[in-house]
Amino acid sequence: EEIASAAESQVLQHALAETVLNDDSLSFQSILHRLSQIQCWTLMAFSQAASEPKPTLENISRRISLPHPGVGNVWDLPLVVNKSLQKDDSADSDSNSPRRAVMRKHMTRGIREIMEQDENVLYMGEDVCHGGYYLVTDELVKTFPHRVIDFPPDETSLLGAGLGMSQRGLVPIVEIPYAKYLDCAADMMAEIAILPWLNNAREKPKTKSSGGLLIRLQGFDRGLFGGNFHTHNQLANVLLPGVEVLCYSNGYDYVRGLRYAMRQVKENGQVVVLVDCTSLLNLKHVFDGDRQWETAYPENSDDVLGFDTVQIYKDPRSDQLEQVPGTTRLAIVSFGNGVVTSLIARADVAKDSMSTFIDILDCPCLNRTPQGLVKALKFYDRVLLADVCKKGPGGVFESMAVDLQQELLRKPWSVVAAPRTYNALGSFETFLNPEDVAQAARELLSRGHGETSP
């Protein structure tokens, strides 16, 4: 009768009583002793916490803002790399030249390389055993039948399972099929972001269960299929403290960035999100038939791309224009599909800007202002930030512009971004288009030197 009565009001007491009655190895005295131990440990923990120095803003911030430590012989230096858009036409006819392919093919090969190197790497997602919605995991399940794992369409459970596996020493790559679908797992994404901060993982000695995680966010930006839910171009849900967010523009850079990201995940417990622009996956041409966006695969597995690296596509006319007095240097900064968009816009603006050379700066790091960008922009007279995300909150370059303005943008600058509305089915009007970038560049070039804000 006492047990039945306790069950109605004292759930814990009832559970303990039933345990004693049903398990001969326990007694009320042993349970009381155990509870006394727990009470003692609790008081000791509170006493220790009370005696510790009070946290300062500097110490709290260090948990997410430490410079990325070197991985092996690789350091995340703020590099600026010049890239050419000129393609060697002889490469296609030379049997010894590296085979060029679209971005999607290199992504598949890069993931395969990562999984071959480490048997603890798992690939998880929705329909990934059949190649995924964009065939990025095409035939991977044949090589890794027990490490490519299908999940039902439940993004919260998918991210939660990935987090749990990472804390048990595995290294999951979690694929979210469309960027908009991450809204369904916003709370779990926030949990993944904050755990390394709570655990002070950046400063603690690394263990096998470091908790690092890599998330592939597909179905982002420009596309005709599916409307807003399959072409979402806002990133508020992943631009969280402590999460590295990157968006590469081509297959060659993607593979090198993936290698570096996975090393940070495994050895430093980093949470990394790679955002994939749909329109780039099978893109071959920047201009008609040029096959400029097919790239070679970076064969050397030590060839990596650090998070702070910015790559520059120099204006083909720069050598001649450098000799012209009064030449204006314009930098157009973008990422992902915005790089291709800006290259097209540059060709248009160059027709009537004979005294301006225009470089395109590819800045894949989106969650903070990379040091490579700070270093590069010192050499330009004007800066245009071309954001493929929507204008306003949730955009990438709005907050980055504030950082840059404090340090070095004491020169004419502007931001151009996708319209702040939703993406309609069968239309490109609501994305960042070459015409938008070209118009913004012309307006920026027409401003006086003292005009420093959009």
N, C-alpha and C positions, 0 to 999 in steps of 0.2 A: 504493500500500500504506500509506503514511503517513497519507493522508486517511482511508482505511477504518479504520485503527487508531485515529486520533484521534476518529472518530465514536463509538467505543464508550466513550471516557472523557472527552474534552474537546469538549463540544457546541459551545461558542462558537468554539473554534479550528477545528473542522471547518467551521462555517458560514462563517467568514472565508476559509478556504482555498478552499472551493467558489466563493465570491463572486469571488475573484481569478481563478480558473481560467475562470469563465464570463463575466466582464465585462472586456473589454480596457481599459476606461477606468480601472480600479483597479489598484493595485499594493500589494504588502506594505508598501512604504515609506509610501504615502499613508494606508493604514489605521493604521499605527503612529503617524504624525503626528496623525491624528484622535484616537486613543486617548490620546495624550499631552495633547492639548488638553482632553479630557474630564477627565482626571486633574487637570490644573491648575485647571480650573473648580471641580471638586469640593473640592480643598484650599482654594481661595479662599472657597468658600461655607461650609465648616466653620470657617475662620479668622474670617470675618465673624460667624457665629453665636456663636462663642465670645467675641467681644469685645462683643457686645450686652448690655445690662442684663438681668439675670435677670428672668423674668416674675414679677409679683406677683399675688396673688389679685384685687386690684382691677382690674388690667389685663386679666387673663383673663376676669373676669366682665363687664367693659365690652363685650366682643365680642358679648354676647347681651342685655345689660340696658340699653343706651342708651335714653333716652326716644325715642319715635318722632318723627322730624323732621317738620316741616310739609310738606305736599304742596301746592304752589301757594299758594293763600291759605287753606288748611285746616290747622288745628292740632288735634292730638289732645288736646283739653282734657278734664280730668276733669269732664265735665258730668253733671248730674242733671236729668232732664227729667220733668215731670209729665204723665202721659197719662190721658185719660178713657176709661172703658169705656162712656160714654153715647153712643149712636148717634143721629145726626140723621135721624129718620124721613123728613124731607122730601127728603133727598138722593136717594132712589131715584126720586122722582117729578119731580125737577128735571132737565131735559135738559142743563143746563149744569154739573151737578155731576160730579165725577170718578167714573168707573165703578169700582165696588168688585168685587173678585174674591178668590178663595182664594189661599193662599200659593203654590201650585205655578204658577199662571198668572203671577204677578208674578216668580217666579224665572226662568221661561222668558224673559219680556220683558227682565228685567235682564241675563241672559246675552247676549241678542241685542243689547242696547244697547252692552254692553262690546265685542262683536265688531265692531259697526258702526263704533265709534270708532277701533279699532286693528286694522289688517290683520295684525299680528304675533300676535294672540291666536288660539290653537288650542284646540279642545275635544276631549279624548281620553277614551275609556272603552270599556266592553263593551256592545255593542248600542246605542250612542248614536245611530247613524244612524237607528234606528227609534224614537227617542224615549227610550231608556233604560228601565230597569225601572219607573220611576215617571212616565214621560212628561215629565220636566223639560226634555228637549231636543227635544220634539215639533216636527217640521217645521223645525228649525234647519238641517238638512242641505240643504234646498231653497234656502235663502238663501246658505249657505256650503258649497258642495259639496266644496271641497278643504280645508276647515279644520275640519270635524267628522269625526273619524277613529275608526273601529271597531278595537278590539283583541280578540284572543282572550282567554279567561278565564285570564289569567296576570298577577296583580297585580304581581309583581316586575318583569317586563318592562315593564309599563305605567308604573310609577313611574320605572323606569330610563330609558325613552324620554322621559318628561316632563322629567326632570332634564337629559338630554343636550340636548334642544331648548332648554331655558332657558339653558344655557351657550353656546348658539350665537346668542343674541339674540332668540329667540322667547319668547312668553309663554303657556305652556300652562296650561289648566285641566284637571285630571285627575280624572275621576269614578271613585270606588270604589263599586261597586253596593250593597254591604252592609258595614256597619262591621266585622263579624266577619271579612270577607275580607281586611282589612288585616293580619291575623295572618300570612297567606301572604307578605307583603312587609315583615315587621317589620325585617329587616336593611337593606333598601333605604330604608325610612322613616328609619332611624337615620342612614344615609349622607346623605340629603337634609337632615336636621336639622343635622348637624355641619359640612357643607361651608362654609356662610357663616362659621362660627366659625373654621375652619381658614384661610379666606381673609381673615379680618378684614374681611368685606364691609361691616360697619356703619360703619367709619371710613374706608375707602378711597374715593377718588373713584369715582363711579358710571360704568360703561361700558354699552354696549349689551347686553353679555352679563353682566348682573348676577346671574344665577342664581336669581332669584325664582321662586316656584312657588305656585300655588293648588290645593289638593286639596279636592274635594267628597266628603264621607263620608256616604253614604246608608244607608238601612235601619237606623236607630238608634232604639232604645227601643220603646215601646208598639206592639204589633201582634199580630194573630191568626195571620198567615200565616208558615209556615216555621219556627216554633220558634226556638230560641236562635240559630241561624246567620243568621237574617234579622231578629232583634229585639235584637241584642246591645246592652247598655247599660253598657259599660266602655270607658275611653279611655286606658288605660295606654300603648298603643303610639304615641299622638300627643302625650301630655303630656311633651314632651321640651324640654330647654333650647333657647331660641331660636326655637321654633315658636309662632306665635299660633294659638290654638284658640278658635273662637267658635261659639255655637249660638243662633240667633235664633228668636223665638217666633211671628213673623208676617211676612207678605209685605212690608209697608211697611218694616219695619226691615231685613229681609233685603236688599232692593235697595240701601238706603243703606249698609249694612255691606259689601255686595259691592263697591260703588264705591270705598269707602275702602280695602278690602283690596287691590283690583287696583292702586290707585295705589301702595300700599306695596310690592307685589310688583314693579311695573315700575320704580319710581324708587329704591327702597331695598333691593332684593334680598331682601325678606322672604319667608319660607315661612309660608303661612297655610293652616289647615285649617278649613273650614266644615262643621259637623256638622248634618245634617238629620234632624229627628224625623219619622218616617213618618206618625204620626197627625195631624200638623199640615198636611200638604200639601194636603188637600182639606177641611179643617175649616171649617165655616161658623158654627156656633153654639157659644157657651159654655153658655148655658141654652136651653131648648126654643124653637126658632124665632126667636132674637133676631138672628141673622146678625152678631153682634158681631165675629167673627173674619174677616170679609171686609173688606178694607181698600182704600183708594184707592192708586193708583200714584204714587210721588213723581216728578213730571214734571221738576222742575229737576235737571239732571244734576250740579249742584254741591251738591245736598243729600246729605250723607254722614253716616255714623254712626261716630264714632271708637271705637277699641277700649276706651277707658276709660269710655265713657258708660254710665250706669245709668238706666233708665227706671222711673218709679214710677206704679203704678196706685193712686191714692188711694182710700181708703175713702169711699164716697158719703156716709157719716154724719159725716165728719171735721169739717166746719164747725160742726155742732151740738155734737159731743162736745168740741171745743176749749173750749167755754164751761163744761163740766161739771168741777167740782173733782175732783181725784184720778183723772183719766182716764189710762189706761195706753196707751202707744204701742207697738204690736207691728209689727215688720217681718218679713215672710216673703220670703226671698231665694231666687230660683230662676232657671231658664233653660229655653229650649225648651219642651217639653210641660209641664214643671213649672210654668210660669207659668199656663197654663190650669187645671192641676190645683189650684194654690193659689188661684186665683180662685173655683173651685167650693167649696174647703174654707173660704174666708173667709165665704161666704154661710151655710154651716152653723154656723160658730163664732159669727158675729154674732148668731144667734138668742138665745143665752144669755150674751152678753158685752156688755151694754149700756153698760158703762163703759170699753170698750176699742175704740180704732179700729185697724184692721188695714190696713196698706199692703202691696201686693205689689211687690217690687223685682225688675225684670227685668235680670239681670246676664249678658249673653251671653259675656263674656270668661271663659274657663275655665282658662287655663294659669297665671294669676297673679292676685293680688288687685288689681283695678282701682281707681284712685284715686277714681273716681266713687262706688264702693261705700263706701270709707273715709269720704268726705265725707258721704254720705247717712246712714250708720248713727249718726252722732253725735246725731241728732235723735230717736232711739228709745230706749225703756226696756228693751225685750226684743227678741231677735233669734232667728228660726228659719231655719236654712239647709235648704232642701228640695232634695235632690239626686236627680235621676232616675237617676244611676248607682248601682251596687251599693255597699253599705256596705263600709268598709275600704279597703285598698290598691286603687288604680285609680279611686277616687271623686274627685270634684272638690272638694267643700267640706271634706273632712277636713283637708287641708293648709292650705286657705285660712283655716279657723277658727283655726289656730295663729297665723298672721300677724295676724289681726284681734284675737285675744285679747291679744297683746302690746301692741297699740296702743290699743284702745278698748273691747274687749268686757269691761269690768269691770262687767258687768251680767248678769242671767240670759240664757242663750243655750242653744241646742240644735241638733243636726243630725238630720234624718230623711232616710232614703235607701231605695232599693229593697232588698228582701231579698237577702242574699248567697247566691244559688243561681242555677241556670240557668232559662231561660225555656221553659216547656212550650208545646207546640203547642195553640192554641185556648183559651188562658187569659190573663187579665190579672192574675192573683194575684201574680205575681213582679215587677210594675212598681210605681212609686210611684203610689199612688191617693189620691183626695181624702180618703178616710177616714183614711189614714195621716197626712196633713198636719193634718187637723182634730184628731185625737187628740193629736198632738205639740204643737199650739198650745195646746190646753186644759191639757195637763200643764205646759207652760212658764208659762202664766199663773197656775197654782196654786202655783208655787214662791215661796219667800221671796227677798228681794232678794239675800241673800248666796250663793245657790246659783248658781254660774257655769259649771258644766260639765254635759254631757249625762248 
